Amino acid sequence: MLNQLTLEEIIALKFELASKTLNGKFYGFNIWNNIPRIVKEGLLLFAISATTNMVEAQTLLGISDSEKFRKVVYRYRESLRYYKVLELPKRNYAKFLIKDRTKKEKNNSDQ
């Protein structure tokens, strides 16, 4: 049944279910301005969980520049940890990207 729903219908259903606990309101949460970030986060979580190397993940997301991909992974590092995507087998490339950027930032701040 879920397979027959469009992506838009699934998103609407998810928001409807989430809003029921809040009596139909999302007080203090600006959904309209935050939806691009929410969708990008979801796409990255999917790309890393569905692939086993950086090139596959980049290709799936349509990001050709590896440095840009590294920045994206680093930007969403907390979500990757929270949803335990990094704990999946063969996701060492994502762990490496997060640690690699952290080391670079420390080196830049020391200079």
C-alpha positions in Angstrom: 0.0 0.0 0.0 2.8 2.4 0.9 4.5 1.5 -2.4 1.5 3.0 -4.3 1.7 6.4 -2.6 3.6 9.3 -4.2 6.5 10.9 -2.3 4.3 14.0 -1.8 1.5 11.9 -0.3 4.0 10.2 2.1 5.4 13.5 3.2 1.9 14.9 3.8 0.9 11.8 5.7 4.0 12.0 7.9 3.3 15.7 8.7 -0.3 14.8 9.5 0.7 12.1 11.9 3.3 14.4 13.5 0.9 17.2 13.9 -1.8 15.1 15.6 0.4 14.9 18.7 0.5 18.7 18.7 -3.2 19.2 18.1 -2.6 20.1 14.4 0.0 22.7 15.0 3.7 23.0 14.6 4.2 25.9 17.1 7.6 27.6 16.8 8.8 25.5 13.9 9.0 27.2 10.5 8.5 24.2 8.2 8.4 26.2 5.0 11.9 27.6 5.4 13.4 24.4 6.9 12.0 21.9 4.4 15.0 22.1 2.0 17.4 21.2 4.8 15.1 18.4 6.0 14.9 16.9 2.5 18.7 17.2 1.9 19.3 15.5 5.2 17.0 12.7 4.3 18.6 12.2 0.9 22.1 12.1 2.4 21.0 9.5 5.1 19.5 7.4 2.3 22.6 7.8 0.0 25.0 6.7 2.7 22.9 3.9 3.9 22.3 2.6 0.4 25.9 2.7 -0.9 29.2 1.3 0.2 31.6 3.9 -1.1 32.0 7.6 -1.7 31.7 7.5 -5.5 28.4 5.6 -5.3 27.0 8.0 -2.8 28.2 11.0 -4.8 26.7 9.6 -8.0 23.4 8.8 -6.3 23.1 12.4 -5.1 24.4 13.9 -8.4 27.4 15.6 -6.7 30.4 15.5 -9.0 32.8 17.5 -6.8 34.3 15.2 -4.1 35.3 18.2 -1.9 31.6 19.5 -2.0 30.5 16.0 -1.0 32.9 16.0 1.9 31.5 19.3 3.1 27.9 18.0 2.9 28.8 14.9 4.9 30.5 16.9 7.5 27.6 19.4 7.7 25.2 16.6 8.5 27.6 14.6 10.7 25.3 14.8 13.8 22.3 13.4 11.9 24.5 10.6 10.6 25.6 9.8 14.1 22.0 10.2 15.6 20.4 7.8 13.0 23.4 5.4 13.4 24.1 5.4 9.7 27.8 5.4 10.3 27.4 2.1 12.2 26.2 0.2 9.1 28.8 -2.2 7.7 31.1 -0.8 5.0 30.4 2.9 5.8 34.0 3.6 6.8 34.3 6.2 4.0 31.7 8.4 5.8 33.4 8.0 9.1 36.7 8.9 7.4 35.2 12.0 5.8 33.9 13.3 9.1 37.2 12.7 10.9 39.2 14.0 8.0 37.4 17.4 8.0 37.7 17.6 11.8 41.5 17.2 11.6 41.7 19.8 8.8 39.8 22.3 10.8 42.0 21.8 13.9 45.1 22.2 11.7 43.7 25.5 10.3 42.8 26.9 13.7 46.3 26.1 15.0 48.0 28.1 12.3 
